[in-house]
């Protein structure tokens, strides 16, 4: 198998300017990039650009995947991790997760690159996982401690030793309602998303949205009237995307970290894995029951439609014989099967020897007219319309 690597960047807060685009152009001679995205694929080589430099010069999220077991996501947090170090250090505590603070200011880069054993599983939904990383970044910036717990899960399986006895970090309240579109990033690192549900068992609820909405409301009320007038004028005359990015930056700078309630750790990774496997098994069984119920409903509906069609057939057999012939002229296994089904239903609708005679005679006619159509003959024989 040949070596393969894909590299993707995405800008979220604001588009890149011309100077930033010039910097990106120097990172790879083969990449396709815009002010919002950067993408390049490699065979038998790898990306040698300055990933952190690109994140500090415009792009906000980075993702790379290779078929030689390297998967990594990095995200730049412009105002740092909005939690005290005493809090976030309990989650960023494995070989696969790293926080790199800028030399100046509060900003930094969060890297998730767990060690993966050999896997035959390939992935192709790169944009879906990049979407999940972007969503996770938004939640982190907003001070959502549940997002940091999910980051820990992404790297929890990276230990080179026995991970079964490793303890979970403090579990944030409200974990049971963590957004699925952000939790999807777990699958990128081959971590069972049901681990989130397993960890949420017994954890109190918490309305994070109300807390966030209250923070936004409080910030808006704190903005002086002169500043509000300036914002309205700029909305009508400037790039709304750039203005939104500026306002978000201003809001996040003023926003105080939320003191997120947590439950102290009591479970090992082995216990979480066991519970997640049980949840997955129950979900699969529910899905199986749903599919069986759906199949039964569809079968009943199809039979009802068949009976209604047979009433029409009995009143006008010639029209349905013509329809069967038209289907055969269209060619194809599906058309042959439908034509045979029509003749079989017509036989049952008319009933008795007369119905059998009408259907069998037309089947014989079709077989004679199209002697080379072996699939047609097979379909007719399956309905016992030909000897």
C-alpha positions as CSV (number, residue, x, y, z in Angstrom):
1,X,0.0,0.0,0.0
2,X,1.4,3.4,-0.9
3,X,1.9,6.1,1.6
4,X,-0.8,8.8,1.7
5,X,-1.3,12.0,3.7
6,X,-3.9,14.8,3.5
7,X,-3.5,18.1,5.2
8,X,-6.3,20.6,5.7
9,X,-6.6,24.0,7.4
10,X,-9.6,26.1,7.9
11,X,-10.1,29.8,8.9
12,X,-13.1,30.3,11.2
13,X,-12.9,33.6,13.0
14,X,-12.0,35.7,9.9
15,X,-10.7,35.3,6.4
16,X,-7.0,35.6,5.6
17,X,-5.6,38.9,4.2
18,X,-3.2,39.2,1.3
19,X,-0.1,39.2,3.5
20,X,-1.3,36.0,5.2
21,X,-2.0,34.3,1.9
22,X,1.5,35.1,0.7
23,X,2.8,33.3,3.8
24,X,0.6,30.3,3.1
25,X,1.8,30.2,-0.5
26,X,5.4,29.6,0.8
27,X,4.3,26.5,2.8
28,X,3.7,24.2,-0.1
29,X,4.0,24.4,-3.9
30,X,1.2,21.9,-4.4
31,X,-1.5,23.1,-2.1
32,X,-4.8,24.5,-3.1
33,X,-5.8,27.3,-0.8
34,X,-8.1,30.3,-0.3
35,X,-8.6,32.9,2.4
36,X,-10.8,30.3,4.2
37,X,-9.2,26.9,3.4
38,X,-6.0,25.2,2.7
39,X,-5.6,21.6,1.4
40,X,-2.8,19.4,0.0
41,X,-2.4,15.7,-0.5
42,X,0.9,13.7,-0.6
43,X,1.9,10.3,-1.9
44,X,5.3,9.0,-0.9
45,X,6.1,12.2,0.9
46,X,4.7,14.5,3.6
47,X,3.9,18.1,4.4
48,X,6.8,20.1,5.6
49,X,5.1,23.4,6.1
50,X,5.1,25.3,9.4
51,X,1.8,24.1,10.9
52,X,1.9,26.3,14.0
53,X,3.1,29.2,12.0
54,X,0.1,28.8,9.7
55,X,-2.2,28.7,12.7
56,X,-0.7,31.9,14.1
57,X,-1.0,33.6,10.7
58,X,-4.6,33.2,9.8
59,X,-6.0,29.7,9.9
60,X,-7.7,28.4,13.1
61,X,-8.0,24.6,12.8
62,X,-5.6,22.0,11.3
63,X,-6.3,18.4,10.5
64,X,-4.0,15.7,9.0
65,X,-4.6,12.1,8.3
66,X,-2.2,9.5,6.9
67,X,-2.5,5.8,6.2
68,X,0.6,5.2,8.3
69,X,-1.3,5.7,11.6
70,X,-0.8,9.4,12.1
71,X,-3.9,11.5,12.8
72,X,-3.7,14.9,14.3
73,X,-5.9,18.0,15.0
74,X,-4.6,21.3,16.2
75,X,-6.7,24.4,17.0
76,X,-5.6,27.9,17.9
77,X,-7.4,29.5,20.8
78,X,-6.9,33.3,20.5
79,X,-7.5,34.0,24.2
80,X,-6.0,30.8,25.6
81,X,-7.7,28.1,27.5
82,X,-10.5,29.9,29.4
83,X,-9.9,27.8,32.6
84,X,-7.3,28.1,35.4
85,X,-4.3,25.9,34.9
86,X,-5.3,23.9,38.0
87,X,-8.4,22.9,36.0
88,X,-7.2,22.3,32.5
89,X,-4.1,20.4,33.6
90,X,-6.3,17.6,34.8
91,X,-7.6,17.0,31.2
92,X,-4.4,17.8,29.2
93,X,-2.4,15.1,30.9
94,X,-1.5,12.4,28.3
95,X,1.1,12.0,25.7
96,X,-1.4,12.7,22.9
97,X,-2.6,16.1,24.1
98,X,-0.4,19.2,24.3
99,X,-1.0,22.9,25.0
100,X,1.6,25.3,23.5
101,X,1.2,28.9,24.7
102,X,2.4,31.7,22.5
103,X,5.6,33.5,23.7
104,X,3.5,36.6,24.3
105,X,-0.1,37.1,25.0
106,X,-2.7,34.5,26.1
107,X,-3.2,32.7,22.8
108,X,-1.9,29.2,22.1
109,X,-2.4,26.0,20.2
110,X,-4.0,22.9,21.4
111,X,-2.7,19.7,19.7
112,X,-4.4,16.3,19.8
113,X,-2.3,13.5,18.3
114,X,-2.8,10.2,20.2
115,X,-0.6,7.2,19.5
116,X,-2.6,4.7,17.4
117,X,-2.0,1.0,17.0
118,X,-2.1,-0.4,13.5
119,X,-5.5,-0.2,12.0
120,X,-7.1,-1.4,8.7
121,X,-9.7,1.3,9.0
122,X,-9.4,4.2,6.5
123,X,-11.4,7.3,6.7
124,X,-12.5,9.8,4.0
125,X,-14.9,12.2,5.7
126,X,-12.2,14.7,6.4
127,X,-14.4,17.8,6.1
128,X,-16.9,16.2,8.6
129,X,-14.1,15.7,11.1
130,X,-12.8,19.2,10.5
131,X,-16.4,20.5,11.1
132,X,-16.3,18.6,14.4
133,X,-12.9,20.1,15.4
134,X,-14.2,23.6,14.6
135,X,-17.3,23.0,16.7
136,X,-15.2,21.7,19.6
137,X,-13.0,24.8,19.3
138,X,-16.0,27.1,19.6
139,X,-17.1,25.3,22.7
140,X,-13.6,25.5,24.3
141,X,-13.5,29.3,23.5
142,X,-16.9,29.7,25.2
143,X,-15.5,28.0,28.3
144,X,-17.4,24.8,28.0
145,X,-15.6,22.3,30.3
146,X,-17.4,19.4,28.6
147,X,-15.4,20.1,25.5
148,X,-12.1,19.8,27.5
149,X,-13.4,16.4,28.8
150,X,-13.9,15.3,25.2
151,X,-10.4,16.4,24.3
152,X,-9.2,14.2,27.1
153,X,-11.2,11.3,25.7
154,X,-9.6,11.9,22.3
155,X,-6.1,11.3,23.8
156,X,-7.1,8.9,26.6
157,X,-6.3,5.8,24.6
158,X,-2.8,7.0,23.7
159,X,-1.0,5.6,26.7
160,X,1.8,3.2,25.9
161,X,1.1,1.3,29.1
162,X,-2.0,-0.2,30.7
163,X,-4.7,2.4,30.3
164,X,-7.4,0.3,31.9
165,X,-6.6,1.5,35.4
166,X,-6.2,5.2,34.5
167,X,-8.8,7.4,36.2
168,X,-11.2,9.8,34.5
169,X,-10.7,13.5,35.2
170,X,-13.4,15.5,37.0
171,X,-16.6,15.0,35.0
172,X,-18.4,18.2,34.0
173,X,-22.1,18.5,34.7
174,X,-24.3,18.4,31.6
175,X,-22.1,15.9,29.8
176,X,-25.1,14.0,28.8
177,X,-26.2,16.8,26.5
178,X,-22.9,17.5,24.9
179,X,-23.4,18.3,21.2
180,X,-23.0,15.2,19.0
181,X,-21.5,17.2,16.1
182,X,-18.5,18.0,18.3
183,X,-18.3,14.6,19.8
184,X,-17.9,13.2,16.3
185,X,-14.2,14.1,16.5
186,X,-13.7,11.0,18.8
187,X,-14.3,8.7,15.8
188,X,-11.4,10.4,13.9
189,X,-9.1,9.1,16.7
190,X,-10.8,5.7,16.7
191,X,-12.4,6.4,20.1
192,X,-15.9,5.1,20.7
193,X,-18.3,8.1,20.9
194,X,-20.4,6.1,23.4
195,X,-17.7,6.8,25.9
196,X,-19.3,10.3,26.3
197,X,-22.6,8.7,27.2
198,X,-20.9,6.2,29.5
199,X,-19.1,9.0,31.3
200,X,-22.4,11.0,31.6
201,X,-24.1,8.3,33.6
202,X,-25.0,9.6,37.0
203,X,-23.7,13.1,36.2
204,X,-26.1,16.0,37.1
205,X,-27.5,18.1,34.2
206,X,-26.4,21.6,33.6
207,X,-27.9,24.2,31.3
208,X,-24.8,25.6,29.6
209,X,-26.8,27.5,27.0
210,X,-28.5,29.6,29.7
211,X,-25.1,30.4,31.2
212,X,-23.7,31.4,27.8
213,X,-26.8,33.4,26.9
214,X,-26.6,35.3,30.2
215,X,-23.0,36.1,29.5
216,X,-23.8,37.5,26.1
217,X,-26.7,39.5,27.5
218,X,-24.5,40.9,30.3
219,X,-21.8,41.9,27.8
220,X,-24.2,43.6,25.4
221,X,-25.7,45.6,28.3
222,X,-22.2,46.7,29.3
223,X,-21.4,48.1,25.9
224,X,-21.6,52.0,26.0
225,X,-24.2,53.6,23.7
226,X,-21.6,55.3,21.6
227,X,-19.9,52.0,20.9
228,X,-23.3,50.4,20.0
229,X,-23.9,53.3,17.5
230,X,-20.5,52.7,16.0
231,X,-21.2,49.0,15.6
232,X,-24.5,49.6,13.8
233,X,-22.8,52.1,11.4
234,X,-20.1,49.6,10.7
235,X,-22.6,46.8,10.1
236,X,-24.1,48.9,7.3
237,X,-20.8,49.8,5.7
238,X,-18.1,47.2,6.4
239,X,-17.5,43.4,5.9
240,X,-19.9,41.8,8.3
241,X,-17.7,38.7,8.6
242,X,-14.7,40.7,9.7
243,X,-16.8,42.8,12.1
244,X,-18.4,39.7,13.7
245,X,-14.9,38.3,14.2
246,X,-13.8,41.5,15.9
247,X,-16.9,41.6,18.2
248,X,-16.4,37.9,19.1
249,X,-12.8,38.6,20.0
250,X,-13.9,41.6,22.1
251,X,-16.6,39.6,23.8
252,X,-14.2,36.7,24.6
253,X,-11.6,39.1,26.0
254,X,-14.2,40.6,28.4
255,X,-15.8,37.2,29.3
256,X,-15.0,35.8,32.6
257,X,-14.4,32.1,32.9
258,X,-17.4,30.1,33.9
259,X,-17.0,28.1,37.1
260,X,-18.3,24.9,35.6
261,X,-19.6,22.4,38.2
262,X,-18.0,18.9,38.1
263,X,-18.2,15.5,39.8
264,X,-15.0,14.2,41.2
265,X,-13.5,11.1,39.4
266,X,-14.6,7.7,40.6
267,X,-14.3,5.5,37.5
268,X,-11.4,3.9,35.7
269,X,-11.1,3.8,31.9
270,X,-11.8,0.0,32.0
271,X,-15.2,0.7,33.6
272,X,-16.0,3.4,31.1
273,X,-15.0,1.1,28.2
274,X,-17.2,-1.7,29.6
275,X,-20.2,0.6,30.0
276,X,-19.7,2.2,26.5
277,X,-19.7,-1.3,25.0
278,X,-22.9,-2.1,26.8
279,X,-24.5,1.1,25.5
280,X,-23.4,0.4,22.0
281,X,-24.9,-3.2,22.2
282,X,-28.2,-1.8,23.5
283,X,-28.3,0.9,20.8
284,X,-27.6,-1.8,18.1
285,X,-30.5,-3.9,19.5
286,X,-32.9,-0.9,19.4
287,X,-31.8,-0.2,15.9
288,X,-32.4,-3.8,14.9
289,X,-36.0,-3.6,16.4
290,X,-36.6,-0.3,14.6
291,X,-35.5,-1.7,11.3
292,X,-37.7,-4.8,11.8
293,X,-40.7,-2.6,12.6
294,X,-40.0,-0.4,9.5
295,X,-39.7,-3.5,7.3
296,X,-43.0,-4.8,8.6
297,X,-44.7,-1.4,7.9
298,X,-43.2,-1.3,4.5
299,X,-44.3,-4.9,3.7
300,X,-47.9,-4.1,4.9
301,X,-48.0,-0.9,2.8
302,X,-46.6,-2.8,-0.3
303,X,-49.3,-5.5,0.1
304,X,-52.0,-2.9,0.5
305,X,-50.8,-1.2,-2.7
306,X,-50.6,-4.6,-4.4
307,X,-54.2,-5.5,-3.5
308,X,-55.4,-2.1,-4.7
309,X,-53.5,-2.6,-8.0
310,X,-55.1,-6.0,-8.5
311,X,-58.5,-4.5,-8.3
312,X,-57.5,-2.2,-11.2
313,X,-56.0,-5.2,-13.1
314,X,-59.2,-7.2,-12.9
315,X,-61.2,-4.4,-14.5
316,X,-58.7,-3.8,-17.4
317,X,-56.3,-6.8,-18.0
318,X,-55.3,-5.5,-21.4
319,X,-53.9,-2.3,-20.1
320,X,-51.6,-4.2,-17.7
321,X,-50.5,-6.6,-20.3
322,X,-49.4,-3.6,-22.3
323,X,-47.6,-2.2,-19.3
324,X,-45.7,-5.4,-18.9
325,X,-44.6,-5.3,-22.5
326,X,-43.4,-1.7,-22.2
327,X,-41.3,-2.6,-19.2
328,X,-39.6,-5.4,-21.1
329,X,-38.8,-3.0,-23.9
330,X,-37.0,-0.8,-21.4
331,X,-34.5,-3.6,-20.7
332,X,-32.8,-4.3,-17.4
333,X,-33.2,-6.8,-14.6
334,X,-35.4,-4.4,-12.6
335,X,-37.8,-3.9,-15.5
336,X,-38.0,-7.7,-16.2
337,X,-38.7,-8.4,-12.5
338,X,-41.5,-5.8,-12.4
339,X,-43.0,-7.1,-15.7
340,X,-43.1,-10.6,-14.2
341,X,-44.7,-9.3,-11.0
342,X,-47.4,-7.6,-13.0
343,X,-48.3,-10.8,-14.8
344,X,-48.3,-12.8,-11.6
345,X,-50.6,-10.3,-9.9
346,X,-52.8,-10.2,-12.9
347,X,-53.1,-14.0,-12.8
348,X,-54.2,-13.8,-9.1
349,X,-56.5,-10.8,-9.7
350,X,-58.5,-12.5,-12.6
351,X,-58.2,-15.8,-10.8
352,X,-58.9,-19.4,-11.8
353,X,-57.9,-20.9,-15.1
354,X,-58.8,-17.7,-17.0
355,X,-56.2,-15.7,-15.0
356,X,-53.6,-18.4,-15.4
357,X,-54.2,-18.5,-19.2
358,X,-54.0,-14.7,-19.7
359,X,-50.7,-14.4,-17.7
360,X,-49.0,-17.5,-19.0
361,X,-49.9,-16.8,-22.6
362,X,-48.5,-13.3,-22.4
363,X,-45.3,-14.6,-20.7
364,X,-44.9,-17.1,-23.5
365,X,-45.4,-14.3,-26.0
366,X,-42.7,-12.1,-24.4
367,X,-40.2,-15.0,-24.2
368,X,-40.9,-15.8,-27.9
369,X,-40.5,-12.1,-28.9
370,X,-37.3,-11.7,-27.0
371,X,-35.5,-15.1,-27.3
372,X,-32.1,-13.8,-26.2
373,X,-33.3,-12.1,-22.9
374,X,-32.3,-14.8,-20.5
375,X,-32.8,-12.6,-17.4
376,X,-36.4,-11.9,-18.6
377,X,-37.1,-15.7,-18.9
378,X,-35.6,-16.2,-15.4
379,X,-37.9,-13.6,-13.9
380,X,-40.9,-15.2,-15.6
381,X,-40.0,-18.7,-14.4
382,X,-39.6,-17.4,-10.8
383,X,-43.2,-16.4,-10.9
384,X,-44.1,-19.8,-12.5
385,X,-45.3,-18.1,-15.7
386,X,-43.1,-20.2,-17.9
387,X,-42.5,-24.0,-18.0
